[in-house]
Amino acid sequence: MADDLRFGWELSGSGWATYRIADGTSEHEDSVSYCTDALADLLHAMAGLYADSPAQRVSFDLEPAELRWRLRRRGTDVAIAVHRFPDMSTSWDLPDEAGTLSWSSTQPRGVLSHAVLEAAGTVLRIHGEAGYREKWVLHPFPVAALQDLRRLHQRGDDCRRGQCGTADIHG
């Protein structure tokens, strides 16, 4: 059901973003805080799937809860598991499986990367770097991480869908 994958990221308030991910079978939505550099962390984790490391983890602060994405590459596919913990201050040393499974799916790496690139590119087009910084407060827009993931995706997945998440950024 790779063609059914949808991912969106919206700045929803000062220091808050709402993301939505759906795969045609189920969907998940949550609001993440600027206490972590959430979008940059997600872009870096996605880029890590192109390296030798078969697994990546991203932790989002929900104040006080933690949402942890575990990404495991299996060939050209990525198994996504989203676990929720009630309190980020006490969950840092717990294994992923100790959290409540909120959503899971397996997607081709190229489809997942493309969806994340498009969502990040949309945020940049809507807000620009200055507008992003104004709304996200603690962190600048992750331009380098977006460029890096785009380059890896275009090379590693031979992207033919649209513009591969191109956005009006430097370089």
N, C-alpha and C positions, 0 to 999 in steps of 0.2 A: 504494500500500500504506500510505496514511497511517493507517488504523485499526490497523495493526500496530506503530506506533511505541511503544516502551517506554523509559523513562528512570528510573533510580534513583540516589540519592545517599545513602550511608551513612557515618557517622563510624565508622571501623574501628579506631581506636586513638588514643592521644594524639598529635595533630598529623597524623593520616592520615584520608583519606576514600577510599572506593571508589565509583566510579560505573560504571554499566552502561547502554549504549545499544544498542538492537536495533530493526530495522525489518522483521522478517518474512523477510528474506533473509539477513542477517548480523548479528552482534553484536560489540560491543567492550567490554572492561572494563579498567580500570586503577586504580591507587592513587596518589592525589595527596597532596603534602605541604603543610603549612601555611606553607611558605616563600613561597607566594603566597596571596592571599586568594581562593582558587579559586572558591568558591561565589558570592561577591560579584562577582568578575570575570565569571563566566558569566552571572549575572543582568543585569549592566550591558551585556554584549555583546548579549544577547537584546533588551533594551530599545532598544539602538542600531539594531536592525533595523526599528524603527518610525520612525526619523528619516530624514533625507535621505541618510544614508550607506548605500550598497548593500552594504558589506562590514564585517565585524567580525572581530577576532582575539582569541583567549584563549590564554594560555600557562600551562600547569600545570607545576610543578616536581615531578619524580619522584625527585629526589636519586640520581644526578646527571643523569639524562636529562630531556629536555623533551618535553612533549606539547603540540602546538599545534593548536587548533581554528580552522579558517577557515570563516566563515559568510558566504555570498554570497546576497543577496536577488535573486531573479529574478521580478519580478511579485509574486505572493502566495506563491511558493515560496522555500525556502531550501536552497541546496546546502551540505552539511556535509562537510568534509574534515578528517580527523584525521591529523596528521603527527607522527612520532616522530623525535627527534634524540638521539644517544647521550650528549651532554654539554651541559647548559644553559649552562655557562660559556663555551662556544665557539660556540653556535648562534644567539645573539641577533641577529646581523647577517646570517644566512643566509635566503634566500627560503624560503617554505613548501615549495616543491617539492623543495628539497634534502633534506628529511626523508623518511623511509619512510612511505608512505601506509598507515595502520593500519586505517582505516575510512572509508567515505563513504556518503552517502545524500542524496536530495533529498526534502524534506517540506514540506507547507504550513506557512507561518509560524505560523498559529494552532495547529496540532497540536503543533509543536515547542515553542512557548511554553507551551502548556497542560501538556505533559509536564514541562517544567522547573519550572513553578510548582507542580505537584502534588508533585514530588520535594522541592523546597525546603520546602514547607508540611509535608510529612511529617517532615522533619528537625526542624523547629521544634516540631511537636506531640510528637514523641518526647522531645526533649532540653530544650525551652524555651530561652530566651535564656541563662540562667545555665549550664545543662548544656552547651550548645553551646560557650560560651566556655571552660568547663573542659576540654572535649575538644579543641577546635580551638586553644586556648592563645593564639596571637598576635592573633587577630581576633575581634570580636564577631559575632553573627549579623547578616547584612545585611538588617535589617528594612526600611529605606528602599528598598533596591534591589528587594526582593520586592514592596513596595507599588507602586512605580513600574511594574514590569513587569506586575503584575496590572491596574493602571489602563489601561495602554496596550493590553494584550491584550483586555480587556473592551470598550474603545472601538473599537480597530482591527480586531478579528476578530469582533465581535458574538458573543462566547462564549455558547454555549448548552449546553455540556457541563458537567454537575455544577455546582460552585460556583466554577469558574475558579480553582482553586488556593487557595481561601480557607484561611487558617490563623488561629489565635487570636493575632492581633497587634494592636498599638495602631492605632487609626484605622480 
